[in-house]
Amino acid sequence: MIDSTAFYISNICGLCKKTKFPGTIASFISLLFSFLTYYFFNKTIYVLLFFIFLALGFWAINKIHKKNGTEDYQWIGIDEFIGMWIANLFLFEFDFHLATAIIFSLISFIIFRMIDIFKFIPPLHTINENKKQDATAVLLDDFIAGFYTYFLMLVILGFYNLNYLYISFLILLPAMIANMTPILIKIKYWNTPINENAFGKNKTWRGFLGAIVVGTLSYFILVKLNLINSVNDSSFVILIGFLFSFGAIGGDLIKSFLKRKISIKPGENWMPWDQIDYVLGMIILTYPIFRYDFSQIVFMLILGGTISALAHRIGFLTKLTTAKQ
C-alpha cells in the first residue's frame, strides 16, 4: 500500500508514466492547480499547500529510492510539480485581471520548462551531472528552476528595478565583505583551524574573527556615508553590522560542518550551498529586524549567489583560493 501511494504521488497519479514528456505534464498540472489556488484562495493557503506537496514529494521519492535505487527517474514528476508551484507564486505580487494573470502564468510555465530542460543556469547543470541523486537532489534542481522563474517574472513585470538592485546590493555588501575577508587576510596570527574535524582545516580563527571585524566595520562606514538608512545610534549600528557579519560567516561554518558530515572534502564544490551559505546566514540572523519578504529573499539569494560564484572564480584564476566554483 505504501509503495503504491509513493508511486502515484511521485508520478502524479500515474500520468507521468503514460507520456514521453513527464516533466512537462507534471508542470502543466501544477500550473492549472496553482492558478486555481491563486484565483480562489489566498497566499497563506497557497504556501501551506506548497509545504504539504513538498513533504509528500520528499517522502514519496525516498520510498521510490529505497526500492529502486537513488536516481532522478524520468517518470518522477512531483519535483516539476513543486518547482512550477514556486514559479507561480509571483501571481500574488500583483493585482492582475483574470486574462492578464492567465497570460503571465503561461509565460512563467514556458520559462520554467526552458530552465528545467536546458539547465543553462550553472547550479542546475552541476546538480544534474550526478546521476545518483537522493530525494533532496531530485527536488533541488526544480526548486532552483522555480525560484529563477519567479525571479525572472518579477523582472519582466518591473517589480525588480535598478533602485531595488542598488538597495539590495548595499544590504548584502557587509555580508559579502565578511564572506570574502578570510581569503584576503594574510596575517600570520591565529591561523589555526577552529575545529578541523567539524569544519575542516580551511576554517581558521583568523578568518572567522577577521570576517566579523571587517564586515561590522564596513556596515558602520556605509551607514555613516548615508548609503544605508539606520537609526542614529552608533551602538545599534555596530550591533546590526555584527549580525550581518556573524550571520554570513556563521552560515559558511554551518555549511562546512554539513559538508564534513556527508564526506565532501574541504575546498570541493557543493552547489548551490557554497554560493548562498553566507546569504542564508545573514538573512536568518537579521530577519527579526528587517522582516524581509519572499521576493527580497529570492532576489538576495540570486544576487548574492551570483556574485559569490564570480568572486570565487576570479579568486581561483588569480590563485587566491584553490576552490573552483
N, C-alpha and C positions, 0 to 999 in steps of 0.2 A: 504493500500500500504506500509506504513512504517513498520507495523508489519510483513508483508511477507518478506520485504527486510531484516529486522533484523533476521528473522528466517533463511533465506537462507545464510546469512553471518555467523551466529553463528554455523551452522552445515554444512558448506562448500557445498553450493548448494544442500542441501538435502541428500548428500552422507552418512553423519554420522547417519541419521535416518534409513538408509536401511541396517545397518550392526550391528553385535554383538560386533564389535571391532572399535568403532568410533574414539577413540584416536589414534589407530594405523593407520587407514585410513587417518585421518587428518594429522598425522605426515609424512606419506609416500607421500602424495600430496605435502606437504611443502618441503619434500626432493627433489622431482622432480623439482618443480618451483624454489627453492633456488639454486639448482645446475645449472639449465639453466641460471638463472640470473648471477651467478658467471661466467659461461663459456662465455656468450655473452656480458655482461656489466661489469661495474667497481664497486668498493666498494661503491662509492657515491650513485649510483643508488640502490644498494642492501640495504644500510642503509635507504635511502629515502623510499623505498618500505616497509621496516620494520615499520617505523613510520606511514605510511598510513594504513597498516594492523592493527597496534596497535590501532589507533584511531577508525577505523571501528569496530574492535572487542570489544572495550570498549563500544562504542555506542550500538552495537547490543545486547550485554549481558545485558546492563542496560535496554533496551527495553523489552527483554525477562523477566527480573526480575520484572519489573513493572506490567507485565500482569500475570505472573505465580508464583511470589514469589521468594525470594532470595535462590538460591540453585545451586550447581555445577551439573546441569543436565548432565546425561551421554551422551546425544546426542549433547551437545555443543562441537564442535571440534576446533573452532577458537583459543582457548588457546593453544592446542597442536601444531597447525599450526605455531603460533607465536614463541613458545618455540623451535621448530625444526629449525625455521629460524635463531634464535640466535645461536643455536648449530653449524650450518653450516658456520657461519662467519669465522671459523678457516681456511677455504679454502684460504682466501685472505692473510694469513700469510706465505704461502709457494708458491714455483714455481713448481707445480705438472705437470707431464704428465697426459693426459686425463685418461688413465686406472688407474693410481695411485690415482687420485682425486676421481674417482668413487668408488674405493675400500674403501678409508678412509671416504668418505661421507656415505657409507653404514655402516661402523663401528660406525660412530657418531650417525646414526639412531638407531642402536641396543642399544648403551649406553644410549641414550636419553629415549628410551622406557623402559629400565630396571629401570632407575632412577625414571621415572614418574609412572610406575606401582607399584613398590615395595616401593617407598618413604622411602628408608633407610637413607636418609640424614635428620637430625633432624628437620630443618625448614619445610620441606615438610610434615613430619608426623604430626607436630603440627598444621599446617595450615589446613590439611585435616581432622583433628578431628572435626572441626567446620562445621557442615552440613549446617548451614545457612550462605552462603557466598555471599558477594556482588561482583560486577564485578572486583574490584581490587583483591580480594582474589582468585577468579576463575583464573585470569590471572597470579597471583603472583607465584603459585607453579610451573607452567610451565616455567615462567621466570627463576626461580631458577634452575630448571632442565636443561634448555637451557644453562645457564651460567656455571653450573658444567660440562656439556658435552663439551662445548667449552674449559674449563679449562683442562679437562682430555685428550682431543685430543692434546692439546699443550704439555702436559706432555708426552704422548705416542710418539709424534713426536720429542721430545727432545728440544722443544722451551724453556720450563722452565727447568732449571738445578739447581744444588746446588749453583752455584755462583749467579744466579738470585734470588734464595730463600734467600741467605745471604744478598744481597744488599737490597732487598725489605723489609726484616725484620729490617734492620738498619734504613731505611727510615721511617718505621712505628713505630719504637721504641719510639721516643719522644711523638708521639700521644698516644701510648699505655700507657706510663708512666703518661701522663697528664690525661688520662681516668681513671686510677686506683688510682690516688692520692687522690681524695675526700674520698674514702673508707678508706685509710690508715692514713690520717691526723686526729689526735685525740686531737689537742689543743682546749682549751675551748673558745677561742676568735672567734668572727664573725660567731658563729654557729647559725645564724638566716637565715630563708628562704629568698631567693632573691625576690620571689613573689609567695606566697603559692597558690593563685588562678590560676596563669598562669602555674607554673612549678611543683607544689606540695611541700610538706614540706621537702622532702629529698634533694632538690637543694639549698644549702646554699652558702653564701658569702665565707665562709671558704674553701669549696671545690672548688668553682669557681676560686678564686684568687690563691689558692694553686696549682691547676692544671696548671694554666698559668705559675707561677713562676718555679715550679719543671720541667715542660715539657720544658720550654725555656732553663733552666739550663742544662738539660740532652742533648739537641741538641748541646749546646755550648761545652759540655765536649766531645761528640762524634766527633765533628769537630776537637777539639784540640788534640784528640788522633789519628787523621788521619783515623778514621774509616768511616767517611763520607767526600767526597770531597766538598770543598766550597772555595769561594774566601777568600783571606787573609785580611779580614776586619771585626773586632770584632762587629762593629755596625750592619753590614749587617747580620752576623751570628746570632746575638741576634734577629734581625727582623724576620729572617726565623724561628728561634725557637719559637718566639711568634706566628707566623702564624700557625705553626704545632699545638701548644698547644691550642690557641684560637679556631682554626678550630675544634679540637677534642671536647673540652668542649662545644663549641657553637653548634655543631651537637647534642650533648647529650641534651642540653637545648631545642633546637627546637623539638626534638623527644618527650621530656617530655611535652612540650606545646601542641603538637598534640595529645598525649595520654589523656590529660585533656579534649581536645575538643571532643574526641569520647568516653569519660567517662570510660577510663581504669584507675583503681586505682593505686596510687603510689606503686612501687615495683612489680606490676603484670606484667607478661611476655608479650611481644609484639614482636613475631618473624616475620621477621628476623631483624627488625629495632633496637631492643635492642642490637644486636650484631654488627651491622655495622654503627650505627649512627656517632660514632666518626671518623670512616674511611671516610665516605662520607663528613663530615665537613672538615676534613683535606685535602682531595683531592680537594674540591671546592675552599678552600682558598689558596692553594698553586699551583693550576693548572696554573695560569698565569706565574709562574716562572719555573715550572718543565715540563709542557706540557706532561703529562702522555698520553701514547697511550692506546687503548682499552684493549689490553692484560695485560698491567700493572695494570689498574684499576680493572679488573676482578680478577687478582691474589691477589692484596692487599685487596679487599673486602673479598675474601675467606679466605686468611691467617689471616687477622685482625679479621674477624668474628669468625673463629675457635678458635683463641687464646682468644678472649673476652669471648666466651662461656665457655671455660675451666677455665679461671681465675675466672669467676663468680661462676662456680660450686664449685671450690676449696674454694672461699670466703664463699659460703653458707655452705659447710661442716665444715669449721673452724669458722663459726658464725661471720665472718667479715661483712657479708651482709645478709639481710633477703630475698633478691630476688633470687629465684631459676630459672636458665636459662638452 
